[in-house]
Amino acid sequence: MPNFFILIIFICFNMHANIISPIPQSMPTDEKKVALGKLLFNDTRLSVDNTISCASCHLLNEGGDDNKSVSTGVNGLKGELNSPTVFNSVFNFKQFWDGRADNLKEQALGPILNPIEMGNNFDTLIVKLEKTEYLNIFNNIYLDGITQDNIVDAISEYEKTLITPNSDFDMYLKGDTNAITQVQKEGYAIFKEKGCISCHHGINIGANLYSKLGVIIDPSISHLGMTNKDKEEKFKVPSLRNVAKTAPYLHNGSIKTLNETVKTISLYQLGRELKDDEIYKIVKFLESLNGKIKEERK
């Protein structure tokens, strides 16, 4: 019972923030850095054995993730966490599931250095890149040429462009009442009524606060593939932008479908057991959050 009152207070306190904003059409960026960052993002030479690039785990012709429970890095090593989408990550209040990076530049450091992702170090990487076409490109953009800071600066500048505006729901928010179906409108109403919006709001419809899994009801560890450590941890609430394209779900990729995720999260986070038709309508609403990926990104 105490948990229930905590939830009610949380929802009421945050009602002023429970607004969903449309994605802007573009972000201010430096075109030369963006072009360089795109090259680096897709270059497997950033990894120690030339096999893994940023694009290996963030497929831009899909949902900006790799649709695997956990990703595969160098030497076939498996990570422990599901790869979040790179799309709209510029709007996240923190980066990574645990929020250990404050911004995209800090985030870009992680995979390059992680021994089970790219497994590299910047001393080695810089020497490698200085022997390639990158030397002239960096020198034409940065006064100090190829450095650790400049590498992640270029990658993060490119990632700022990876936004997905003009979803059907965004067009609805902008005044086109016919942009989403009646079922999707009903799903949005249920999404708000049941309290989903207390954590999933703002421009990214999430990704702006932390929460532990099991606010109201303790999750079944076996069902979700969780450990006791997971049960106690707080994770960044994920963005729901393009969520219909980013299965599997949760921090460990343990839930395969969006229907099951809506059912599970509603129960554990809100203490609400949704009816099948309510789940159906919420999922249809979530499908309206798929943004328009520009042709040049494909």
C-alpha positions in Angstrom: 0.0 0.0 0.0 2.7 2.6 0.8 4.2 2.0 -2.7 0.8 2.9 -4.2 0.7 6.2 -2.4 4.3 6.9 -3.5 3.2 6.3 -7.1 0.2 8.6 -6.8 2.3 11.4 -5.3 4.9 10.9 -8.1 2.3 11.1 -10.8 0.6 14.2 -9.3 3.9 16.0 -8.7 5.0 15.4 -12.3 1.8 16.2 -14.1 3.3 19.6 -15.1 6.0 17.6 -17.0 3.6 15.2 -18.6 3.7 16.8 -22.0 4.9 15.2 -25.2 6.7 17.5 -27.6 7.3 17.0 -31.3 10.8 16.2 -32.6 12.3 19.3 -34.4 13.0 19.1 -38.1 16.7 19.4 -37.7 19.4 20.2 -35.1 22.1 22.9 -35.5 25.4 21.1 -36.5 28.7 21.7 -38.2 28.4 20.1 -41.6 32.1 19.2 -41.9 32.1 17.5 -38.5 28.9 15.7 -39.4 30.4 14.3 -42.6 33.5 13.2 -40.7 31.4 11.7 -37.9 29.4 9.7 -40.4 32.6 8.1 -41.8 33.8 7.3 -38.3 30.4 5.9 -37.2 30.5 3.4 -40.0 34.2 2.5 -39.9 35.2 -0.8 -38.4 38.7 0.4 -38.0 37.7 2.0 -34.8 37.7 -1.5 -33.2 40.9 -3.2 -32.3 40.5 -6.0 -34.9 38.7 -3.9 -37.6 35.5 -5.9 -37.2 33.1 -3.7 -35.3 31.8 -0.2 -36.0 29.2 2.0 -34.3 26.8 1.0 -37.1 27.3 -2.7 -36.2 25.0 -2.3 -33.2 23.0 0.7 -34.4 21.4 -0.1 -37.7 20.1 3.1 -39.3 17.8 1.3 -41.7 16.0 -0.3 -38.8 15.2 1.2 -35.4 18.7 2.5 -34.6 19.5 -0.6 -32.6 20.4 -4.2 -33.7 17.2 -6.1 -32.7 19.3 -8.5 -30.5 18.9 -9.1 -26.8 22.6 -8.2 -26.4 25.1 -7.1 -29.0 28.2 -8.9 -30.2 31.6 -7.2 -30.0 35.1 -8.0 -30.9 36.1 -11.7 -30.8 32.4 -12.7 -30.7 32.1 -11.4 -27.1 28.6 -10.7 -25.9 27.5 -7.7 -23.8 25.2 -7.8 -20.9 22.8 -5.0 -21.9 20.5 -4.4 -24.8 21.8 -1.7 -27.3 19.5 1.3 -27.0 18.5 3.1 -30.2 20.9 5.8 -31.4 18.0 7.7 -32.9 17.0 10.8 -31.0 19.7 10.1 -28.4 20.7 13.8 -28.5 17.5 14.4 -26.5 18.3 11.9 -23.7 19.0 13.5 -20.3 21.8 11.0 -19.8 23.4 8.3 -22.0 23.7 4.5 -21.4 21.2 2.5 -19.3 22.9 3.6 -16.1 23.3 7.2 -17.2 27.0 7.2 -16.6 27.6 9.5 -19.6 26.3 13.1 -19.5 26.3 13.7 -23.2 26.9 12.1 -26.6 30.7 12.9 -26.6 31.1 11.0 -23.3 29.0 8.2 -24.6 31.1 7.8 -27.8 34.1 7.0 -25.7 32.5 4.0 -24.1 32.2 1.5 -26.9 35.6 2.3 -28.3 37.3 1.5 -25.0 35.0 -1.3 -23.8 36.9 -4.6 -24.0 33.8 -6.5 -25.2 32.6 -4.0 -27.7 35.4 -2.4 -29.8 38.2 -3.3 -27.4 40.5 -0.4 -28.5 42.5 2.4 -26.9 43.0 5.8 -28.3 46.8 5.8 -28.4 46.6 2.8 -30.8 43.5 4.2 -32.7 45.1 7.6 -33.3 48.3 6.0 -34.8 46.1 3.8 -37.0 44.0 6.7 -38.3 47.0 8.9 -38.9 48.1 6.4 -41.5 44.8 6.8 -43.5 42.8 9.4 -45.4 41.6 10.6 -42.0 44.8 12.6 -41.4 43.9 15.3 -44.0 40.2 15.3 -43.1 40.9 15.9 -39.4 43.6 18.5 -40.1 41.2 20.4 -42.3 38.6 20.6 -39.5 40.5 20.6 -36.2 43.7 22.7 -35.5 45.2 19.8 -33.5 44.3 17.1 -35.9 43.4 13.6 -34.8 42.9 13.4 -31.0 40.6 11.5 -28.7 38.4 14.5 -28.1 38.1 15.3 -31.8 37.2 11.7 -32.7 34.3 11.6 -30.2 33.4 15.2 -31.1 32.9 14.3 -34.7 30.9 11.2 -33.9 28.6 13.0 -31.5 28.1 15.8 -34.1 26.9 13.2 -36.6 24.7 11.6 -34.0 22.9 14.9 -33.4 21.5 14.5 -36.9 20.1 11.1 -36.2 16.6 12.4 -35.3 13.3 11.1 -36.5 10.8 13.9 -36.9 7.3 13.8 -38.5 5.9 10.7 -36.8 2.2 10.4 -37.2 1.8 11.3 -33.6 4.0 14.4 -34.0 1.8 15.5 -36.8 -1.2 15.0 -34.6 0.4 17.1 -31.9 1.0 19.8 -34.5 -2.7 20.0 -35.2 -3.5 17.3 -37.8 -6.3 15.5 -36.1 -6.5 12.8 -38.8 -2.8 11.9 -38.6 -3.5 9.0 -36.2 -6.4 6.6 -36.2 -9.3 6.5 -33.7 -7.8 3.4 -32.1 -4.5 5.2 -31.7 -6.3 8.2 -30.1 -7.9 5.8 -27.7 -4.6 4.1 -27.0 -3.1 7.5 -26.1 -6.0 8.2 -23.8 -5.4 4.9 -22.0 -1.6 5.6 -22.0 -2.3 8.8 -20.0 -5.2 7.4 -17.9 -3.2 4.4 -16.6 -0.2 6.5 -15.7 2.3 5.4 -18.4 2.9 9.1 -19.2 4.2 9.7 -15.7 7.6 8.2 -16.8 7.2 8.5 -20.6 6.8 12.2 -21.4 8.9 15.0 -22.9 10.3 15.3 -26.4 11.7 11.7 -26.3 8.7 10.3 -24.5 11.0 9.0 -21.8 14.8 9.0 -21.4 14.6 11.9 -18.9 14.6 10.1 -15.6 15.6 6.9 -13.8 13.4 4.2 -12.4 13.9 0.8 -10.9 12.1 -2.1 -12.4 9.3 -3.1 -10.0 8.1 0.2 -8.5 4.8 -1.4 -7.3 5.2 -5.1 -7.8 8.5 -6.9 -7.5 9.4 -8.4 -10.9 9.8 -12.1 -11.5 13.6 -12.5 -11.8 13.3 -15.7 -13.8 10.6 -14.3 -16.1 12.7 -11.3 -17.1 16.1 -12.9 -17.0 17.1 -10.6 -14.2 19.6 -11.0 -11.4 19.2 -9.7 -7.9 21.6 -6.9 -8.8 19.3 -5.9 -11.7 16.3 -5.9 -9.3 18.0 -3.3 -7.1 19.4 -1.1 -9.8 17.7 2.0 -11.3 17.8 2.3 -15.1 17.2 5.2 -17.4 13.6 5.0 -18.6 13.9 4.3 -22.3 12.5 6.6 -25.0 9.4 5.3 -26.7 10.3 6.9 -30.0 10.4 4.3 -32.8 9.8 1.7 -30.1 7.8 -0.6 -32.4 11.1 -1.1 -34.4 13.4 -1.8 -31.4 12.5 -5.2 -30.1 13.5 -7.0 -27.9 12.8 -4.9 -24.9 14.1 -3.9 -21.4 17.7 -3.4 -20.4 18.6 -7.0 -21.0 16.4 -7.6 -24.1 14.4 -10.2 -22.2 11.0 -9.4 -23.6 10.5 -10.2 -27.3 7.2 -8.3 -28.2 5.8 -4.9 -27.6 2.5 -6.4 -26.4 4.2 -8.4 -23.7 6.3 -5.4 -22.7 3.3 -3.1 -22.2 1.5 -5.8 -20.2 4.6 -6.5 -18.0 5.6 -2.9 -17.4 2.0 -1.8 -16.6 1.9 -4.5 -14.0 5.3 -4.0 -12.3 5.6 -0.2 -12.6 1.9 0.8 -12.2 0.3 -2.1 -10.4 -2.3 -2.3 -13.2 -3.3 -5.5 -15.1 -4.4 -4.3 -18.5 -7.1 -5.9 -20.6 -6.1 -7.3 -24.0 -8.0 -4.6 -25.8 -6.2 -1.9 -23.7 -2.8 -3.4 -24.6 -3.8 -3.6 -28.2 -4.8 0.1 -28.3 -1.7 1.3 -26.5 0.5 -0.7 -28.9 -1.3 0.9 -31.8 -0.6 4.3 -30.2 3.1 3.4 -29.8 3.3 2.5 -33.5 2.3 6.1 -34.3 5.6 7.2 -32.7 7.7 5.8 -35.6 9.5 8.9 -37.1 10.5 9.5 -40.6 14.1 8.5 -41.3 15.6 10.6 -44.0 16.6 8.8 -47.2 20.2 9.7 -46.9 20.5 7.7 -43.7 19.5 4.5 -45.3 
